[in-house]
Amino acid sequence: MSKNKNNKPVWSTRIKKNSSSLFAKVGSSINIDKRLYKQDIYASSVHVEMLFKKKIISLQVKNKIIWGLKKIFNEINKKKFTFNNQSEDIHMSIEKRLFDLIGEDAGFIHTARSRNDQVIVDFKLWMIDASNDIIKEIDITIKSIIKIAEKNIYTIMPSFTHLKNAQPISFAHYILAYVEMLNRDKKRFLYNKESLLQNPLGVAAIAGTSFDIDREFTTKKLKFKNPTRNSVDTVSDRDFVLDFLYSISVCSNHISRFAEEFILWNSDAFDLIKLKDKVVTGSSIMPQKKNPDTLEYLRGKTGHAYGNLFSMLTILKGLPLSYFKDLQDDKELAFKSFDQIKISLQIMREVLNNFIVNKKKMIQLAETGYTTATDLADYIVREHKYPFRKAYLVTSKIVNLAEQKGKKLSELTVPEIKSIDKNLNESALKLFNLENSVKSKKSYGGTSFENIKKMIKKYKKHV
């Protein structure tokens, strides 16, 4: 082989005829996996350094290959590199260009290596970088939520169970629930990074290699923790892809729940928030409309993340061990999910930075639905030593009375509550104050203003 002038596949001696044009079209992955070029060149350079260290190739060959790889890297970065579908994938594209640059010595680059271990190395390295990018996006989004919370510690709203008014809480406490969700997402990606740190390079096609290679050297240079322990499992393993897609799916779920919540709150029925013009669109027929399309976009795109995860699960479901062409789809699924979660987190922040809290409507809504009823039941248990179920019964009767009279709980009189239970007095009426109710929830993780201030300080330490 001289300079690969005919631009034929490396297997052209064994397979005499060219692939059909249709198969060549669907079999090529270069338009997808070309984004792995940085990782491929980096891993190839380390592999070549190892081959020289183990005296499998000469210093001259090593230097020529490293020079050629650097030149290819610069060509791709400067958009002077031609990606050809005939090259099938990023690995062969780089190798063929290397032949053009340095001639027959380029053939040494694939010594003791297969595309089977090569692609997994590239993919894992990319996924580590992608996970870091997502973690950064999550941290920036958490900071945006914390800023909103700091401004709304004393903003009172109703919490909801079954979408019915439940108990009064701070809006800051409510929005900080999404910080907890995003922190769990962050932990998932951090955990995934740990599982990515097993070095596949050196297992070759499936059985390992007869060359005296040094996998510990490549492990250290590529910043993995240890080499993989079973060559068959290594080329078969796509658990790390499932972990990545699952983590993105859960994060997408959290973003979708946020979107749904803000869509409801922005509706005329709730009117708890108002989206600014930067994050709404209009109607083609109704001049008055301001639609929450950005939020609906987030909610809709969650289905794509789920679809990519289930596609990967389905691909793996029936595969025997080792490498199969089916696995080529793993990169497209991961790339699509990564691109989507990144833009979704950015859009989520755009919404967070462009909405107004309707504090007046929030407190008005908190005053309806008898949201302080539980405070009275708890008070009866504490002050009068009733069993909680008895206190619950007394409180239910008081709620019924208020409902019959068309009053809020705070509008009831002492004689009225005494008509239900003679032990109740004026101090019980203070429990119906929304601010007192929120202040009283001092248990760890509760909505009291002091708790919220402490939690904000804790959150700030981790972003």
C-alpha positions as CSV (number, residue, x, y, z in Angstrom):
1,M,0.0,0.0,0.0
2,S,1.5,3.3,-1.0
3,K,-0.6,6.3,-0.5
4,N,-4.0,4.7,-0.8
5,K,-4.4,6.4,-4.2
6,N,-7.6,4.5,-5.1
7,N,-9.4,5.6,-1.9
8,K,-10.7,2.0,-1.5
9,P,-11.7,0.5,1.8
10,V,-9.0,-1.4,3.7
11,W,-10.9,-4.7,3.1
12,S,-11.0,-4.2,-0.7
13,T,-8.5,-7.1,-1.3
14,R,-10.9,-9.5,0.4
15,I,-14.2,-8.0,-0.8
16,K,-13.7,-7.6,-4.5
17,K,-16.8,-5.6,-5.4
18,N,-17.9,-2.2,-4.1
19,S,-20.9,-2.0,-1.8
20,S,-24.1,-1.1,-3.5
21,S,-24.8,2.6,-3.6
22,L,-27.7,2.2,-1.3
23,F,-25.8,0.3,1.3
24,A,-22.9,2.7,1.1
25,K,-25.3,5.5,1.8
26,V,-26.9,3.9,4.9
27,G,-23.6,2.2,6.0
28,S,-21.7,5.5,6.3
29,S,-21.7,7.2,9.6
30,I,-19.3,10.0,8.9
31,N,-21.9,12.7,9.0
32,I,-22.7,11.7,12.5
33,D,-19.5,10.5,14.1
34,K,-17.3,13.2,12.6
35,R,-17.9,15.2,15.8
36,L,-15.6,12.6,17.5
37,Y,-12.6,13.8,15.6
38,K,-10.9,15.4,18.6
39,Q,-11.2,12.3,20.7
40,D,-10.2,10.1,17.9
41,I,-7.0,12.0,17.2
42,Y,-6.2,12.3,20.9
43,A,-6.6,8.6,21.5
44,S,-4.7,7.7,18.3
45,S,-1.8,9.8,19.4
46,V,-1.7,8.1,22.8
47,H,-1.9,4.7,21.2
48,V,1.0,5.5,18.9
49,E,3.0,6.8,21.9
50,M,2.4,3.5,23.6
51,L,3.4,1.5,20.5
52,F,6.7,3.4,20.4
53,K,7.3,2.9,24.2
54,K,6.8,-0.8,23.8
55,K,9.2,-0.8,20.7
56,I,6.5,-2.0,18.4
57,I,7.1,1.0,16.1
58,S,10.2,3.2,15.6
59,L,10.7,6.7,16.8
60,Q,10.7,7.9,13.1
61,V,7.3,6.3,12.4
62,K,5.9,7.6,15.7
63,N,7.0,11.1,14.9
64,K,5.6,11.0,11.4
65,I,2.2,9.7,12.6
66,I,2.0,12.3,15.4
67,W,2.9,15.1,12.9
68,G,0.2,13.8,10.5
69,L,-2.4,13.6,13.2
70,K,-1.7,17.2,14.4
71,K,-2.0,18.4,10.8
72,I,-5.3,16.6,10.3
73,F,-6.6,18.1,13.6
74,N,-5.7,21.6,12.4
75,E,-7.3,21.0,9.0
76,I,-10.6,19.9,10.6
77,N,-10.5,22.8,13.1
78,K,-10.0,25.2,10.2
79,K,-12.7,23.5,8.1
80,K,-10.2,22.6,5.4
81,F,-10.8,18.8,5.8
82,T,-13.1,17.0,3.3
83,F,-15.3,14.4,4.9
84,N,-16.1,11.8,2.3
85,N,-19.0,9.3,2.6
86,Q,-16.8,6.7,1.0
87,S,-14.5,6.8,4.0
88,E,-17.4,5.3,6.0
89,D,-16.6,6.8,9.4
90,I,-14.4,9.3,11.3
91,H,-11.8,6.7,12.0
92,M,-11.2,5.7,8.4
93,S,-11.5,9.3,7.3
94,I,-8.6,10.3,9.5
95,E,-6.6,7.1,8.6
96,K,-7.0,7.7,4.9
97,R,-5.9,11.3,5.2
98,L,-2.9,10.2,7.2
99,F,-1.9,7.9,4.2
100,D,-2.1,11.0,2.0
101,L,0.2,12.9,4.3
102,I,2.8,10.4,5.3
103,G,2.5,7.4,3.0
104,E,2.7,3.8,3.9
105,D,3.9,4.4,7.5
106,A,0.3,5.5,8.3
107,G,-0.5,1.8,8.3
108,F,1.3,1.3,11.6
109,I,-1.4,3.4,13.4
110,H,-3.8,0.5,13.6
111,T,-1.3,-2.0,15.0
112,A,-2.8,-3.8,18.1
113,R,-6.1,-1.9,17.7
114,S,-9.5,-2.4,16.1
115,R,-12.2,0.0,15.3
116,N,-14.2,-1.9,18.0
117,D,-12.1,-0.6,20.8
118,Q,-11.2,2.6,19.0
119,V,-14.8,3.8,18.7
120,I,-15.6,3.0,22.4
121,V,-12.6,5.0,23.5
122,D,-13.6,7.9,21.4
123,F,-17.2,7.7,22.5
124,K,-16.4,7.4,26.2
125,L,-14.0,10.4,26.0
126,W,-16.7,12.4,24.2
127,M,-19.3,11.4,26.8
128,I,-17.1,12.6,29.7
129,D,-16.8,16.0,28.0
130,A,-20.5,16.0,27.3
131,S,-21.4,15.2,30.9
132,N,-19.1,18.0,32.1
133,D,-21.0,20.4,29.7
134,I,-24.4,19.3,31.0
135,I,-23.2,19.6,34.6
136,K,-22.1,23.2,33.9
137,E,-25.5,24.0,32.3
138,I,-27.3,22.5,35.4
139,D,-25.2,24.6,37.7
140,I,-25.9,27.8,35.8
141,T,-29.6,27.0,35.9
142,I,-29.5,26.3,39.6
143,K,-27.9,29.7,40.1
144,S,-30.8,31.3,38.2
145,I,-33.4,29.6,40.4
146,I,-31.5,30.6,43.6
147,K,-31.6,34.3,42.5
148,I,-35.4,34.0,42.1
149,A,-35.8,32.3,45.4
150,E,-33.8,35.0,47.2
151,K,-36.2,37.7,45.9
152,N,-39.3,35.7,46.9
153,I,-38.6,34.3,50.4
154,Y,-41.6,36.2,51.8
155,T,-43.8,35.7,48.8
156,I,-46.7,33.5,50.0
157,M,-48.6,31.1,47.7
158,P,-50.7,28.0,48.0
159,S,-49.0,24.6,47.6
160,F,-51.1,22.1,45.6
161,T,-51.9,18.5,46.0
162,H,-54.2,17.0,43.3
163,L,-54.0,20.5,41.9
164,K,-56.2,21.7,44.8
165,N,-55.0,24.3,47.3
166,A,-53.2,22.5,50.1
167,Q,-51.2,24.6,52.5
168,P,-49.6,28.1,52.3
169,I,-45.9,28.1,51.5
170,S,-43.2,30.4,50.3
171,F,-42.8,30.7,46.6
172,A,-39.1,30.5,47.2
173,H,-39.6,27.1,48.8
174,Y,-41.7,26.0,45.9
175,I,-39.2,27.0,43.2
176,L,-36.3,25.6,45.2
177,A,-37.8,22.1,44.7
178,Y,-36.4,22.3,41.2
179,V,-32.9,22.9,42.6
180,E,-33.3,19.5,44.4
181,M,-34.4,17.9,41.2
182,L,-31.5,19.4,39.2
183,N,-29.0,18.4,42.0
184,R,-30.1,14.8,41.6
185,D,-29.6,15.1,37.9
186,K,-26.2,16.5,38.5
187,K,-25.3,13.5,40.8
188,R,-26.4,11.1,38.1
189,F,-24.1,12.6,35.5
190,L,-21.2,12.7,38.1
191,Y,-21.9,9.0,38.8
192,N,-21.9,8.2,35.1
193,K,-18.5,9.9,34.7
194,E,-17.1,7.4,37.2
195,S,-18.4,4.5,35.2
196,L,-16.9,5.9,32.1
197,L,-13.4,5.8,33.5
198,Q,-12.6,2.2,32.3
199,N,-10.2,2.2,29.4
200,P,-11.3,0.0,26.4
201,L,-8.2,0.7,24.3
202,G,-6.2,-2.5,23.8
203,V,-8.9,-5.1,23.7
204,A,-8.8,-4.8,19.9
205,A,-11.7,-6.6,18.0
206,I,-12.8,-9.0,20.7
207,A,-10.0,-11.2,22.0
208,G,-7.3,-8.8,22.9
209,T,-4.0,-8.7,21.0
210,S,-0.8,-10.7,20.8
211,F,1.3,-7.6,20.8
212,D,3.1,-6.7,24.1
213,I,1.1,-3.5,24.7
214,D,0.9,-1.4,27.8
215,R,-2.8,-0.7,28.7
216,E,-1.8,1.0,32.0
217,F,0.2,3.5,30.0
218,T,-2.8,4.4,27.7
219,T,-5.1,4.4,30.7
220,K,-3.0,7.0,32.5
221,K,-2.4,9.1,29.4
222,L,-6.1,9.2,28.5
223,K,-7.0,9.9,32.1
224,F,-9.0,6.8,32.7
225,K,-8.8,5.0,36.0
226,N,-8.1,1.4,34.9
227,P,-8.3,-0.8,31.8
228,T,-11.4,-2.9,31.2
229,R,-11.0,-6.5,32.4
230,N,-12.8,-8.5,29.7
231,S,-12.3,-8.0,26.0
232,V,-15.6,-9.6,25.0
233,D,-17.6,-7.4,27.4
234,T,-15.7,-4.3,26.4
235,V,-16.7,-4.3,22.8
236,S,-20.2,-5.4,23.7
237,D,-20.8,-2.8,26.5
238,R,-23.1,0.1,25.9
239,D,-24.4,0.3,29.4
240,F,-22.6,3.7,29.6
241,V,-24.8,4.9,26.7
242,L,-27.9,3.8,28.5
243,D,-26.8,5.5,31.7
244,F,-26.2,8.7,29.8
245,L,-29.5,8.6,27.9
246,Y,-31.4,7.7,31.1
247,S,-29.8,10.6,33.0
248,I,-30.8,13.0,30.2
249,S,-34.4,11.5,30.2
250,V,-34.8,12.1,33.9
251,C,-33.4,15.7,33.6
252,S,-35.8,16.2,30.6
253,N,-38.6,15.0,32.8
254,H,-37.8,17.6,35.4
255,I,-37.6,20.3,32.8
256,S,-41.0,19.2,31.4
257,R,-42.6,19.3,34.8
258,F,-41.3,22.8,35.3
259,A,-42.6,23.8,31.9
260,E,-46.1,22.3,32.6
261,E,-46.2,24.1,36.0
262,F,-45.3,27.5,34.4
263,I,-47.8,27.0,31.6
264,L,-50.5,26.5,34.2
265,W,-49.4,29.4,36.4
266,N,-49.2,31.7,33.3
267,S,-52.7,30.7,32.2
268,D,-55.6,33.2,32.7
269,A,-57.2,30.7,35.1
270,F,-54.2,30.7,37.6
271,D,-52.5,34.1,36.7
272,L,-49.8,33.4,39.3
273,I,-47.0,34.5,36.9
274,K,-46.7,36.5,33.7
275,L,-44.2,35.6,31.0
276,K,-42.3,38.5,29.4
277,D,-42.5,39.2,25.7
278,K,-39.1,37.6,25.1
279,V,-40.4,34.1,25.8
280,V,-43.9,34.2,24.3
281,T,-45.3,34.1,20.8
282,G,-48.5,35.5,19.2
283,S,-51.4,34.0,17.4
284,S,-52.0,34.2,13.6
285,I,-55.7,35.1,14.2
286,M,-56.2,36.3,17.8
287,P,-54.4,39.6,18.2
288,Q,-54.6,39.5,22.0
289,K,-52.8,36.2,22.5
290,K,-49.4,35.7,24.1
291,N,-48.6,32.0,24.0
292,P,-46.1,30.1,26.2
293,D,-44.5,28.4,23.2
294,T,-41.0,28.2,24.8
295,L,-42.4,26.1,27.6
296,E,-44.5,24.0,25.3
297,Y,-41.3,23.4,23.3
298,L,-39.6,22.1,26.5
299,R,-42.5,19.9,27.4
300,G,-42.7,18.4,23.9
301,K,-39.0,17.7,23.4
302,T,-39.0,15.5,26.5
303,G,-40.5,12.8,24.3
304,H,-37.4,12.8,22.1
305,A,-35.2,12.0,25.1
306,Y,-37.4,9.1,26.1
307,G,-37.5,7.9,22.5
308,N,-33.7,7.9,22.2
309,L,-33.4,5.9,25.5
310,F,-35.9,3.3,24.4
311,S,-34.3,3.1,20.9
312,M,-31.0,2.2,22.6
313,L,-32.7,-0.3,25.0
314,T,-34.4,-1.9,22.0
315,I,-31.2,-2.2,20.0
316,L,-29.4,-3.9,22.9
317,K,-32.3,-6.1,23.8
318,G,-31.6,-8.9,21.3
319,L,-27.9,-8.6,20.6
320,P,-25.6,-11.5,21.4
321,L,-22.2,-10.4,22.8
322,S,-19.6,-8.6,20.7
323,Y,-19.8,-5.9,18.1
324,F,-22.7,-5.6,15.6
325,K,-23.6,-2.9,13.0
326,D,-26.7,-2.2,15.1
327,L,-24.5,-0.4,17.6
328,Q,-23.6,2.2,15.1
329,D,-26.8,4.0,16.1
330,D,-25.6,4.6,19.7
331,K,-23.7,7.8,18.8
332,E,-26.6,9.4,16.9
333,L,-29.0,8.8,19.8
334,A,-26.5,10.1,22.3
335,F,-25.6,13.2,20.2
336,K,-29.3,14.1,19.7
337,S,-30.1,13.7,23.4
338,F,-27.1,15.8,24.4
339,D,-27.8,18.6,22.0
340,Q,-31.4,18.6,23.1
341,I,-30.8,18.7,26.9
342,K,-28.2,21.4,26.5
343,I,-30.6,23.7,24.6
344,S,-33.5,22.8,26.9
345,L,-31.5,23.9,30.0
346,Q,-30.6,27.1,28.2
347,I,-34.3,27.8,27.3
348,M,-35.4,27.0,30.8
349,R,-33.0,29.7,32.1
350,E,-34.3,32.1,29.5
351,V,-37.8,31.6,30.9
352,L,-36.6,31.9,34.5
353,N,-35.0,35.2,33.6
354,N,-38.1,36.5,31.9
355,F,-41.2,36.1,34.1
356,I,-42.9,38.2,36.7
357,V,-44.4,36.9,40.0
358,N,-48.0,38.0,40.6
359,K,-47.6,38.2,44.4
360,K,-51.0,39.7,44.9
361,K,-52.7,36.8,43.1
362,M,-50.6,34.2,44.9
363,I,-51.6,35.4,48.3
364,Q,-55.2,35.7,47.3
365,L,-55.2,32.2,46.0
366,A,-53.5,31.0,49.2
367,E,-56.4,32.6,51.2
368,T,-58.9,30.4,49.4
369,G,-59.5,26.7,49.9
370,Y,-59.0,26.7,53.7
371,T,-55.3,26.2,53.4
372,T,-54.6,26.8,57.2
373,A,-56.9,24.1,58.4
374,T,-54.1,21.7,59.2
375,D,-52.5,24.4,61.4
376,L,-55.7,24.4,63.5
377,A,-55.6,20.6,63.8
378,D,-52.0,20.6,64.9
379,Y,-52.7,23.4,67.4
380,I,-55.6,21.3,69.0
381,V,-53.2,18.4,69.4
382,R,-50.5,20.5,71.0
383,E,-52.6,22.7,73.2
384,H,-55.5,20.4,74.1
385,K,-53.8,17.0,73.9
386,Y,-56.4,15.6,71.5
387,P,-55.4,12.6,69.4
388,F,-54.7,13.9,65.9
389,R,-57.7,12.1,64.4
390,K,-60.1,13.8,66.9
391,A,-58.4,17.2,66.2
392,Y,-58.8,16.4,62.5
393,L,-62.6,15.8,63.1
394,V,-63.0,19.0,65.0
395,T,-61.2,21.0,62.3
396,S,-63.3,19.4,59.5
397,K,-66.4,20.6,61.3
398,I,-65.0,24.1,61.5
399,V,-64.2,24.1,57.8
400,N,-67.8,22.9,57.1
401,L,-69.1,25.8,59.2
402,A,-67.0,28.3,57.3
403,E,-68.1,26.9,54.0
404,Q,-71.8,27.1,55.0
405,K,-71.4,30.7,56.1
406,G,-69.4,31.6,53.0
407,K,-66.5,32.8,55.1
408,K,-62.7,32.3,55.1
409,L,-61.3,30.6,58.2
410,S,-59.7,33.9,59.2
411,E,-63.2,35.5,59.2
412,L,-64.7,33.2,61.8
413,T,-65.5,34.5,65.2
414,V,-64.7,33.0,68.6
415,P,-68.3,32.1,69.4
416,E,-68.5,30.3,66.0
417,I,-65.5,28.1,66.6
418,K,-66.6,27.5,70.2
419,S,-69.9,26.2,68.9
420,I,-67.9,23.3,67.4
421,D,-65.5,22.8,70.4
422,K,-65.9,24.8,73.7
423,N,-62.1,24.5,74.4
424,L,-61.2,26.7,71.5
425,N,-60.6,30.4,72.1
426,E,-59.2,33.5,70.5
427,S,-55.7,32.2,70.2
428,A,-56.9,29.6,67.7
429,L,-57.9,32.4,65.2
430,K,-54.2,33.5,64.9
431,L,-53.5,30.2,63.3
432,F,-55.4,31.2,60.2
433,N,-52.9,34.0,59.4
434,L,-51.0,32.8,56.3
435,E,-47.6,34.3,57.4
436,N,-47.8,32.7,60.8
437,S,-48.6,29.4,59.1
438,V,-45.6,29.6,56.9
439,K,-43.3,30.7,59.7
440,S,-44.4,27.7,61.9
441,K,-43.2,25.1,59.4
442,K,-39.7,24.9,61.0
443,S,-39.1,21.2,60.6
444,Y,-36.0,20.5,58.5
445,G,-36.9,20.8,54.8
446,G,-40.1,22.8,55.7
447,T,-41.2,26.1,54.2
448,S,-40.4,28.5,57.1
449,F,-38.6,31.7,56.0
450,E,-35.6,30.9,58.2
451,N,-35.3,27.4,56.8
452,I,-35.4,28.8,53.2
453,K,-32.6,31.3,54.0
454,K,-30.4,28.4,55.4
455,M,-31.1,26.2,52.4
456,I,-30.2,29.0,50.0
457,K,-26.8,29.3,51.7
458,K,-26.3,25.5,51.4
459,Y,-27.2,25.5,47.7
460,K,-24.8,28.3,47.0
461,K,-21.9,26.3,48.3
462,H,-22.3,23.6,45.7
463,V,-22.7,25.7,42.5
